[in-house]
Each structure stands twice: as C-alpha cells, then as structure tokens.
Amino acid sequence: IPNKIQFLKSYPYYETSDAGYLYYLKIDAYKISDNVSPLEFVKEDIKNIIINKRKVELARKLEDEVYEKAAENKDFEIYR
C-alpha cells in the first residue's frame, strides 16, 4: 500500500490473499502518527498515569513522615 494515510481515509475494508487463504480486514479506528490521539483512545492511560503519580506521591510522603518521626525519637544514627 503506497499511501497508507489516503488508504485509511478512503477504504475501511481491506482484502488480500495468499496460498489458499483469503484475508479480510475491517478498520474501525486508527491514529496517524504525530497526531493527537482521541480522548477515548487514551482515557484509560491518562487515568492510570494520574493514579500512579498519586501512589508515588503518597509513598514519598509516608517515607518522609517515617524518617522525620524516627529522627525526632532518635531511633537511628547516621555514621560518617
């Protein structure tokens, strides 16, 4: 297929064959590279990224709190 972008815009179906087999392809949706993806394509990814950032931030805060509490109670020493 020489011009893939024009093909995708013009033909939602594609048919090809080889040694005894016939292949049918129906294209429901596509994204052309270097274009912004539709929200419905990336909505789940965005949600997962936000959740992961919140988890990382919570873990960092908890680690800082544990460190500060241990430092106040002198539960550890740093040797240099």
C-alpha positions in Angstrom: 0.0 0.0 0.0 1.9 3.1 -1.2 -0.1 5.9 0.5 -1.3 4.4 3.8 -2.9 7.6 5.1 -5.0 8.0 2.0 -5.9 4.3 2.0 -7.1 4.6 5.7 -9.3 7.6 4.9 -10.8 6.0 1.7 -11.2 2.3 2.5 -12.4 1.0 5.8 -12.1 -2.6 4.5 -9.1 -4.4 3.0 -8.9 -7.8 1.3 -5.8 -9.8 0.4 -5.0 -13.4 -0.2 -2.0 -15.9 -0.4 -1.5 -19.6 -1.0 -5.1 -20.8 -0.4 -6.2 -18.2 2.2 -8.3 -15.1 1.9 -7.9 -12.3 4.5 -10.5 -9.6 5.3 -9.6 -6.6 7.4 -12.0 -4.1 8.7 -10.5 -0.9 10.2 -12.8 0.6 12.9 -10.4 3.2 14.2 -6.9 4.4 13.6 -4.4 7.0 14.6 -2.0 8.6 12.2 1.5 9.0 13.8 2.4 12.5 15.0 -1.3 13.4 15.5 -3.0 13.8 18.9 -4.9 10.7 19.9 -8.6 10.9 20.5 -9.5 11.0 24.2 -11.4 7.7 24.0 -8.2 6.0 22.9 -6.0 7.3 25.8 -8.5 7.9 28.6 -7.6 4.7 30.5 -3.8 5.5 30.1 -4.4 9.0 31.5 -6.3 7.6 34.4 -3.6 5.1 35.2 -0.9 7.8 35.0 -2.7 10.0 37.4 -3.3 7.1 39.8 0.3 6.1 39.6 1.5 9.7 40.3 -0.7 9.8 43.4 0.6 6.5 44.6 4.2 7.7 44.2 3.5 11.0 46.0 1.8 9.1 48.9 4.7 6.7 49.2 7.2 9.6 49.3 5.1 11.5 51.9 4.9 8.4 54.1 8.6 7.8 53.8 9.3 11.4 54.8 7.0 11.1 57.8 8.6 7.9 59.0 12.1 9.5 58.6 11.1 12.6 60.5 9.4 10.7 63.3 12.4 8.4 63.7 14.8 11.5 63.7 12.7 13.2 66.4 12.7 10.0 68.5 16.4 9.4 67.8 15.6 5.9 66.6 18.6 5.8 64.3 22.1 7.3 63.9 23.9 8.3 60.8 27.6 7.4 60.9 30.1 9.3 58.8 
